[in-house]
C-alpha cells in the first residue's frame, strides 16, 4: 500500500501548520495534540472548519493526538429503593440489563447507568513532514481556489491551497462592484466579444453647465414649459481585466486578487472626475482607453 505524503505548511508568521489525520472510527473526544511526543509542546488549534488543523512554532518530527473515549458502562443501579425485589434487584450487570430491557421498557425508569472512565487513547502521526509555503487553509465561504494538484495529492484536498492554481471570477466580481459605484450608467463583461469590462459613466463639468429641457406633450411635441438640467459628459472605460488570478499558492494569489480589485476600481473612480469646462471636455487625459461625449442629463 502506497503511503501518501504528509506536509507541514510554513505560514507567513513563521509558524508551521499540520493537518491531523483522524482515525476511523474516532476513539473519542480529542483532548490534546502535541509535537515530537512531548506533552510540553502543545499545538494550537487553528479553528479552521476544514480541520483539524494545528500550528506549532517549529517543524515537528511527529504529532501525537490524545483522545478521551466515552465512559464505559459497567452496570445499572436501582434508582428507587422502594422497588427493590427479586424482579428488580439493586444492581444489574450489562448482560442482565440487556436481557431484561428487551422484555420491558420499565427498566429505563427504574435504573440509572453506572459508568467508569476509560484510559485515554494516544495516537501518533509519524513524519517526516515535507515543507510547503502557504497561508492558513481558506474557510469554506472564502474565494474558491482551483489547484493544479500532483497526482499523488488528488485525494488530499486539505493541501490544495498550498499548490499552484487560480482564483476564478475576477471579472464578474469587479463588474458587481463597479455597478454600485457613483455615476456608473452601464457595466458589461466581455462587451461585444471584447475581453474585459466595459463601463459607461456620466460625469458633470468642473464648472457646472445647465440647459433648458422642454417638456413634451401627449403627441411628443415640445412645450413651452420645461426645466433646467445639468449637462453631463458620457465616458466609456474599457478595462482589460483577466478572468482569473493565478499564483504559486492560494495565499499569494489572494494578495494579488486584492491588489487587482483595488487597482481596477481606482481606474473607474478616476474616470468619474469632472470634465474640463475650458476645453469642453475634450482635453481630459484619461487613464487607459477612455472616450467621452457631452450629453444632457435625463
N, C-alpha and C positions, 0 to 999 in steps of 0.2 A: 504494500500500500504506500503510495506516494504521500509524503508529508508536505503540506502546504507551507510556504514561507511565513514567518512571523516578522512583524515590523514594529519599530518604535518611531514615532513622529517627533522630530526636533521642532518644537514650537518657537515662534519668533521671540518669546520672552526668555528662552533658554531652558525651559522645562522639556521633559520627554513624556509623550503620551502613549499609552498602551491600550489596545482593545483586548479585554479579558475574554478568553474562551470559556463559555459556560458549559458545565457538564449536563448531559441529558440522560435521565431526568435530573433536575437540580436537587441536591440533597437537603436543602433548607434555605433559610434566610442568610444572605451574605452579610457577615458581621465585621469583617476586616479584610484588607488587602495590603500586603507589604512586599518590599523588594528584597531580593537576594537571600530569602529565607530568614530575614532579620525582622522580628516584630517591632524593633525600634526604628524601622524605616518605613512607616506607613505611607501609602499612596493616597493622593487626594482625588476624590471623585470629581469629574468634570461637569457632571449634571446634564450631559447631553442626552436627549431622548433616544438617540440612535446608539445607545451604550450597550454594554457597560464600558465606559472609557475612564481611565485613571491616569494621573500625572505624577511624575517623580522629578527630583532635581538632578538625576543622573541617568545614564544608560545602564539599565539593570541586566543581570545575567539570567534571572528568573523571577516570576511573580508567584506569590503564594496567596491564595484566597481561602478564608475560613468561613465555613457555613455552619449555622446552628440548625440542626434538624428539629422538626416539631416534636413535642414531648411524646414519650411512649406510654400507651395505655397499659397499666399493669393490673387493673381490676375495677370493680364497681362497688360502692358502699351505699347501703340503705340510708336514705335521707330522712325517713320518717320512722323513729324508733317504735311508734305505736303499731306499725305494720309488721314488726318482727314476728316471723312464724316459720314453719317448715317450708311453706311456699315462698316466703320472702326472707331468706337468710340475711344476716348482717352484711356479708360480703359475697361477691361472685367473682370468679376468675373470668378473664376474657372469653374462654371457651364456654363456660357455663352461661355467661351473658348472651353469647351468640345463639346457643341452643334455646334459651327461654324467650328471648325477644322475638324470635320467629313465630312463637305461639301466641304472644300477647303484647300489645303496644303499651300496656300499663306500666311495664318496667321502666320506660323512659321517664315517667313522672315520679317513680319511687326511688330511683338510684341516681347517684352522681358519679361521674368518672373519676378514677384515681390515676394520676399520671406521675411520671418522673422524667427529669431532663435526660437527654441523650448526650453523649460525648460529641464535641464539635468535629466536623469533617474537614480535614485540611487537604487542599488540592494544589499541587504545584503546576505552574505553566512554565515549562522549561524554555530557555533561549537556545541559541543566540537570537537576538532581535536585530534585524537589518535596519540601519538608519534611513529615514525618509525625511525630507524637509517639507513642512506644510503647517497650516494653521489647525485650529481645533475643528473637528468634524462639523459641517453645517447642520443646522436644525432642519427638520422636515419642511418647514414653511419658508426656508431661505431660497435664494435664487438657485435654480436647478443646475447641475453640473453633469456634462456628458463626457465621461472619461474614456481615454483610449487605453484600456487595461491590457497588461500582458496576459497571455493565455492562461498562465497558472493562477491568475487572480480574478478570472471572470466570475468565480463563485465567492469572491471575497469583497462585496460592495462596501464594507466598512472602511476600506483603504482607498477607494477610488478618488477621493478628493485630493490625494497626495500625488496623483499621476497627471500627465498632460491631458488636456481636454479643452472644452469650451463651455461658456455660459451662453445659451441661445436667447433670442428675443430682444436684442438691444433696440432694434428699430421700432418695434411695437411699443416697448416700454417708453422710449423717448417721445413717440407720437402721442401716447396717452398723456404724458406730462405737458407737452407743448400745447395741446388742445385747451388746457386750462389756463394758459398764460394770457396776460392782458394784451389786447389789441390783435390777437390771432384770429383771423377770419376762417381760414381753412388749413387743414393739415392732412396730407395724404402720404401713405407709404408706397414706394415704388410707383410714383405717378407717371402715367403714360409709358410704362415699361422702363423708366429710368431708375436704376437702383438708388435707394436712399430715401430721404424725407423731403417733401415739397411743402413749403409753408407760405401762406399768403397772409400779409399783415396790413392793417390800416392805421397809419400814424398821422398826427397833425403837423403843421408847420411850427417852427420855433417862434415865429411871430404869428399868432393865430389869425387865420383868414376865415371869413364867413361869406356867404352869398345868400341871396333870396331864393327860396324854392317855393314855387306857386303850388297851391292846392289844385286838385283836379276834380272835375265834375263827374257825374254818373257815366257820361259817354267818353270820359278820358280827356275832355277839353280843359286847358289851363284856366284857372280862375284868377281874379284879381287878388284874392286873399292868399295868404301863404305864411311862411315862417322863415326865420333866419337860421341857417345851419352852418356848422363848421366844415370847412373844406379839409379833406383828408387825402393823404398820399397812399396809394396801394403799392406795396413792396412784395416781391416774391423772393424766397430764400430756398435754395437747393442745397441740402446737407448730405454729403456722401457718407452717411452713417453705415457701418458694416452690420451684417445680420447677427453676428455673434462676437464674443470676446474670447480670445484664445490665450492659453497660458500654460506654463510647465506644471502648475497645480492650481487648485481652487482658490487658495488664498491670494496668490499673485494675480490671477485673473479677476478676482473680486475687486482688488485695489485698482486695477486698470479699468474695470467697469465703472467704478465710482468716478474716476478721473474723466472718462469719456462722457459720462452723463453730465458732469459739471461743465465740461468744455462745450458740448453741443448746445446745452441750454443757454450758455453765455452768448453763443453766436446769435441765437434768436433774440435774446434780450437786447443785445447791442443793435440789432436791426430795428428795434422799436423806438429808437431815438427820433426826435422831431426832425422833419426835413428842413433844409435851409431855405429861408424866405428870399434871401438875396439872389439866389440863382434859380428860384422857382423849383427847388427840389432836385434839380439836375446835377448839382455839384456834390451830392452826397457820395462819400467814398465808402463803399461797402466792404464788409469782411466776407470774403468768399464770393460766390456767384449770385449777386443781388441785382434785381431790376425794380424800377418803380415807375408809377404814373400817377398824376394828380386826378382825383375824383372827389365829388362832393359826398358828404356823409348822407346816409339814407336814414 
